[in-house]
């Protein structure tokens, strides 16, 4: 069980009312049963789709509502975020809901995101830097 904070650095700073955010501090030590019930009620009571409510970690709205609860940033403000930042926050919370270490998840997620920015795009073919050509079979 992870108890701690994960600081999600935003690609595009979030401006909300008289505040600006460059990071979202997700304090997972604050998560309580009451928060989970509140987020579940707000997200799924009007849906009418029981199959969706069984997978809250894969539901962006549920994850964003929980992120709002533990970060102190209003849910409506999180919805105004850049799409990439919103997904990063939601996936990080989703990893916690799935009983994974959200700090490890976030670190790997950022590493993958940043490595995809290093891709060369030319001739319509995308090649990752650092990859080598396949080895030839022994004896050939």
N, C-alpha and C positions, 0 to 999 in steps of 0.2 A: 504494500500500500504506500503510495506516494503522499507525503505531507510536506508541502513546501510551496515555493513560488516559482513560476516560470515567467520570464520577462520576454514578451513577444515584441521584437523590434518591427515597427511598421515601415513599409516601403514608401508610403505616402502618409505624412502626418495627418491626423484626424483633427478637424476643427469642429467644436461643438459648443454652441452658445459663446460664452466668454473664455472657454478653455481650449487648449491645444494639447494633443497627445502624440508623442513620438513612439511610445511603447504602451503595451497593455500588460499590466501586472496581474497575472492569474494566480491568486492565492488559494491553492487547493486545500490548505488547512482549514479554510472557512466552510467548506462544503458540509452541509448538514442534510438530514432527512427532510426537514421542512423545505429547504431550497429545492431539493429534487422534486418533491411533491408539487411545489408551486410552479416550477418550470414545466413539469409534465402536464399539469392542469392547464396552464396557459397555452401550451403548444398543441396538445392533442384532444382536448375536450370538444373542440369545434370541428375536428377533422372527420370523425366518424369512421376512420379507417384503423381498425385494431392492428393490422399487420405493420403499419408504420410506427405505432406507439410501442411496439415490441423492440424496435431497433433505434432507441434514442441517440446512440452514438453516431449514427449515420444520418441524423436529421439536423441540418444546419440551424434551423430555428431553435431547436431544443438546446443545442450546444452554445449558441449565441446567448440565449437567455441565461444559461448557467454561467457563461463568461461574464455577463453583465452583473450577475449577483456577486461573483467573487472578485471582480476588478473594480467595482464602483463606477464603471462607465455605463450610462443608461443604454438599455437595449436599443432604443431608437437611434442612438448615436452609432452603435456598432453596425446597424443596418446601413448607415451612410458611408461606411468604410469602402475603400478600394476593394474590388472583388478578390484580389490575391491576398490582401491582408485579412479580409473576412474569412476566407477559406483557411488560412493559416491558423487563425484563432480557433475556428470551429474544429479543425482536425486535431489541434492540440488538446482541446477539451474532450473531444471524442476518444482520444487515446486514453485519457484518464478514466472515462466512463467504461472503457473496455478493459480496465484494470491493468493498463500498461503504464510505464513510467513516462509521464508527459514531457519531462526535460529531455530524456533520451530521444523520444519521438521528435521533439522540436529541433534538436541539434541535427538529427539525420535529415529531417525535412528541409531545413535550411541548406544543408550541404548539397542535397540533390537539386534544390532550386537554383543555388548558385552555380553548380556545375552545368546546369542546362543553359545558363546564360553564357557559358564559355563555348557553346557549340558554334561551329563554322557552318554558315549556310551559303552554299554556292552551287550553281548548276542544279538547283532543286533537290540536292542530296544533302542530308544532314549527317555530319560525322562528329563524333565526340573526340575531343583532344585526349591524348593519353592511351587510346585504344591501339592495340597492335593488330597486325594481320594474323590470321590463323596459322598455326604451325603446320609444317608438312608432316605427313605420316612417316614414321621411322622406316628407313630402308628405301625411300623413294628419292 
